[in-house]
Amino acid sequence: NAAKGPTNSQSGGTTDSIPVNNSLSANITTLEQSSENIKFEATVANSPKSGTCIVTFENPNDKPVVRSFESTEKGGAQICDALIPTLEFSYIGTWNVTFRFVTEGTQVTANGKIDIR
């Protein structure tokens, strides 16, 4: 029974201990750049209850860009959508995107990438 060392998370570690809800499925449906904004949209299927959407954009050359907001219900699914000003992304290149949906003490996640120009 090996001892586990400390776990480091850039999100502050607050969501690391939340159990994953396997009955939910999360998909990033839109991840695109317009002239002034990054448009993000994700859908969480099988979730009749709203929850907190947490979107983290990470790149080793810049500080993370994080958004946290409530989901909206649409057709029995939860929709998480946000517009983030491109001015917040000073690094030009590929950013990793982590989407996290937290509801009733459980979570589901999805990952993506976006090239910011």
RAHU-V361460 format. One line per field, one symbol per residue. ss: DSSP state (H for helix, E for strand, - for the rest). psi: psi as a letter, one per 40 degrees, with the letter a starting at -180 (. if undefined). A space follows every 50 residues. Layout:
ss: ???
psi: ???
This chain:
ss: ------------------EE----EEEEEEEEE---EEEEEEEEE----- -EEEEEEEE--EEEEEEEEE-EEE--EEEEEEEEEHHH----EEEEEEEE EEE--EEEEEEEEEEE-
psi: gihhiihhheeeededehihheeihhhhdhgihadeihhhhihhifgdii ahhhhhhiheeiiihhhhiiiihhfeihhhiihhhedegdhhahhhhhhh hhhfeiiiiiiaihhh.
